Amino acid sequence: MDSSNGAVRAFIGSFTSAGGRGVTVAAVDAETGALTVLGATDAVPDPSYLALGPGGTVLYAVSETEPGGAAALDVSTGEPRPLGELRAVDGDGPTHLTLAAGHLVTANYGSGSVSVLPVAGDGTLGPVASVLAHEGGGPVADRQEGPHAHQVLPDPSGAWVLSVDLGTDSVRVCAVDPATGELRPHGETVLRPGTGPRHLAFHPSGRHAYVLNELEPTLTVCRWDAATGVLEPVGEVPVLPEGVTVESYASEVVIAHDGRFLWAANRGHDSISVLALDATGEHPSLVTTVGCGGHWPRDLALDPAGRRLYAANERSGNVAWFTVDPETGVPAHGGTLDAPAASCVVFG
């Protein structure tokens, strides 16, 4: 939220190398969901993914370059400003980041690794504390010739950090030492070969996780045991209707605050899939798909109130917003904001 008036803001990442503005800050209209640009900065090259710090005044961005970097931005006002220096992550092409145990953790797609950087009291980043290199590959030769870490996120308990690797068809579970930043491997869950897991999201209960696969339009349902740090696959369902022939690559998975619905963004099919979740959380079913309001939805985000979805449509250069029907979970298009080479949306 805006530290000055409590209003919700949206932070939009984009590819500067493709004409994007970099990091854009926008006001969110509480009644309509419409976005109004407040300011932007291109100080960070290709800030493809963002994460807001706990106080809401510092925003973190990966720089999806080779070699890759990470940066902190002061967003206490409408104009984002660099905070400290752009730090190397000692890896290539970081695509995602999260905060855990007083550190910033990045998923480095190009080098197939995960990096940990300390976060100082003022929000600035220190030099890399540790790097964990993934190993392995998969059967899809042109996409899985080696590891490709695509996402990192903490589990709901805060005890573990999970890294989703598209190249190795697996999810690794680690713990971050809060004192040293060492990333300690705990376990690895192997998924069906060739599915290319990209991102996962946890059910609000904390007992299930849903892995969205990029190389096949499917969702893998997993049980999650926070006490033991074990992720167990229990099923797989499609995220697109039967008969779809267009090549499509799923990008992001989002779950309703009440755990009744799950949404997935699909690039190529250019849609948002709506899935209903049963009471157990283990049997999602595809309800329908709706257009994403543009082309190539790289990211999908739910606003803090849980009423609207926002799609970052990379190739059409816009962010589209949708009002979610609370009974059916089906989103209805509300409007768009011009955002060249948009790559992600986060709120705070």
N, C-alpha and C positions, 0 to 999 in steps of 0.2 A: 504494500500500500504506500501511497504518497505520504512521506513522513510529515508533511505540512498540514494535510487535511483529511487523511484517512481514506482517500479515494483509491480504488483499484486501478492499477496501471498494467499495461501490456508491454512486454519487451520482445522485440522482433529481431532475430538474427538473420543474416543474409550473406551471400557470397559477393564480396567486393570485386573479385576477379571476373564476375559475370555482370557487373553493373549495379550490384546491390549497394545500399547506403551503409552497410556495416551493422551497427546496433542502433535500432530505433526505439524510442520511448513514446508510448501513446497513452492517452487518457481513454478510459472505458466508460461509456455512458451507462449508468446503472439501469436505466429504463429500457433502452433499445439494444445495448451491446455494441453500439457503433464505436469505432476507433477514431481518435483525432491525434495526429502526430504532434508531439511536444518538442522533440529534438532528436538528433542523431549524431553519430560519430563514425568515421571510417578509420579510426586510429588502430583498430585491430584488423589485420588482414583475414578475410574469410571467417568471420565468427559464426560458424555453422550451428553451434549449440550454446545455450546459455543456462545459468543456474543462479538464482537469487540467494544471497546470504541471509542468515536468520534475522538480522535486524531490518532488512528491507532497504538498506541504503547502499549496499555493495552488490554489484552484479559481476558474475564471473563468466568468461567466454573462452572457448577453445579457439585456436587459430588453426583451421584445417589446411595446413600447408606442409611442405616437406623441406626441412624438418619442421615439426609442429611446435606450437606454443600455447600458452594460456595466459590470460590477463584478468586483472581486476579493474572494475569501473565504478566510479562514484556516481550513484544515481539518486542522491538525496534531493536533487532538483530535477526539472524536466530535461535538462541538458546533460547527457552522460559524459563523464570526463575520465580519462585514464588515471588509475590510482596505482602508483608504482610502475615498475617496468614490465614489459612483456617477457615472460619466463619461458625458456625452452623446456619441453616435456621429455626430452631425450627419446623421442619416438616420432613416427611419421603419421601425418593425416589424422589427428585426433578428431573424432566425430561426436563425442559425448563427454559429459563431466558430471560430477556430483560432489557434495560435501559430506564428509564422514570423519568422525573422531578428530576434529580440529584440523583437518587436511582437505585439500582438493584432490580428487581422483579423476584421471582422464582415461578414456578408452581410445587407444591409438590404432585405428583401422589399418593404416598402411604398414606398420611394423608389427602388428599383431601383439601388442603389449599393453600393459596398464601402468600408469605412472602416478606417483603420490607426491604432492607438493605441500609444504606447511603453510598455514594461513596465520599471519601475525594478528596481534590484537587490534590493529588499525585496519585489518582487512586485506592488506597487501600480501602478495605471494612471495615465498622464499624459493630458493633453488630446489630442484628435485631431490627428494629424500630417498626414494626407492623406485625401481622399475621391475615389474614382473613380466617376463617374456612368455607368451603362450607357445605351445608346441602342437603340431599336428596339421591335418588338412582334411579334405573331403573329396567326394567323387565328382563334383562339378568342376572340371579342369580349369575353366577360365575364371572361376570365382573362388575356388577353394584350394588353390595351389599351396596355401599355407594359412596360418592363423590370421584372422581379421577381427580383432576385438571391436565391437560396435556400440556397446552400451555398458555403463556401470551405474549401479544404484544400490543404496542401502536397503536392507530388509526392514519391515515395520518395527522390529525390536531394536534396531540400531546396532545390533551385535555383529552383523555380517555385511559384507559388500559383495554383490553378485556382478559378474562380468559375462555378457552374452557375446559369444564368438561365432560369427557367420561362417568363417573359414573352417572351423573344426566341428561344427554341428554340436556345440556343447555350451553349458553354462558352468562357470567356475564360481565357487564360494570361497571367499577369503575373509580375513580379519585384518583391520588396520591397527597397528600399535600406536596409541595416541601420543606416546612419548617420543618415538623415533620415526614414525611414518613408514615403518616396514610393513609391507603387504605379505601376510602369511597365508599361503594356500591351505585350504581345509578340505576341499573335495571338488569333484567335477562330475556333472550330470551329462551323460551322453544322450543326445536326441537322435531321431531317425536320420540316417545319412542322406545328405543332399537337400535337406529342408532349408538350410541356411538361416538359422535363428538370428533375428535382428534386435528386437527389443522385447522386454517383458514388463508386466505390471502386476502388482499385488492386489488381491481382493481386499476390501476394507476389513474383513475379519482377520486378515493376516495368515490364514490357513491354506490359501491357494495362490498360485501365480500362473499367469497366462503368457506363454511365449509366442510372439508373432513371428512367423517365418517369412523370409523375403524370397527365397528361391522357389518355394511352392506356396500357393495361396491358402495356407492353413494356420491354425492356432493350436498349440500344444498346451493341454491342461496339466498342471502339476500340483501335487500336494507339497506344502512347505511346513517343515518342522523347525521352528526357530530355536528350540532347546538344543537340538542336535546339529542344526545347520545343514539339513538334508533336503534336497529338492528331488521329488519323485514324479516322473511323468506317469499319467494315468489315462490319457486319451488325446485324440486329435480330431479337430473338426474343420470343415472348409469355411473360408470367410467370403467366398464368392459363389454365386448360384451355379448350378450345373449348366453346361453348355457355353460358358464364356470361353471365347477363343483368343481374345486379345491378350498379348503378353502383359502381365501385371506383376508388380513388385510391392508387396505390403511394406509400410514404413513405420507406423506407430499404432500402439494399442492404448486405449483409455478406458477406465472403468468408472461407472457412476458411483457417487458417494454412498448410496444406499445398497450397492452391490447387485442391483437388478438388471443392469444393462452393461454391455461392453461394446465399444466402437473401435473399428480399425480403418486406417486410411490406406488406399490402394492406388499406387502410381501406375499409369497405363490405362487401367480401367477407370481411373479418375473418379473414384467414388469413396464414400464412407459406408462401411458395412455396419449394420446394427444387429447385434446378437443379444438374445435374452438369456439370463442366467437363472438357473433353478435355485431352490433353497439350499441345496448342498454345495453349490458352486462348482460342481464337477461336470455339468452337462449343458454347456452353452449351445444354443441353437440359432442359426441364421434366420433373422426375421425379414430383412430387406436390405437393399443398398440404395443410396441417394447420391446424386452428383455432388462433387466436392466444391463446386463454385469456381473452378479453374482447371488448371492442367498440372499434373505431377505433384500431388500433395505429399510433401516430404515430412510434414509434422502435423500432429493433431493434438489439441489441448482443450481441457475442460476448465471453464472459469471457476473461481473460488466458490461461487454460490452453487455450482453444479447445474446451472440452467442453460448454459450455452457452450457450444463447441466452436473452436476456431481452427481452420485449416490453413497451413502455410503452403500455398501453391507455388512451387519453385519456378516452373517453366512459364506459367502465365503471369508471374510477377505480382501476386496479390495475396492478401489474407482475407478469407471469407469467414463470416460468422453465421451461426445457425442457432435457432431456439429449439430446445429439446422438448418434445411432448412428454410430460411426466408419466403418462399412462402407457405409452407405447415405446418410448425411447427413440422415436424417429425424429431426426433433426429437420427443421424447415429453414431454408436459406433466408437470411435477413439483410445481408449487404456485404460489401467488400471494401478493402482499403488497398490502394496501389502500394506495392512493396516489391520492387524488382529483386529477383533471385532469392525470394524468401525461403528460409530454411527451418525456422523454429519460432514458436511463440511460448513464452512463459508469463506468469502473472505474479503480482505482488503489490 
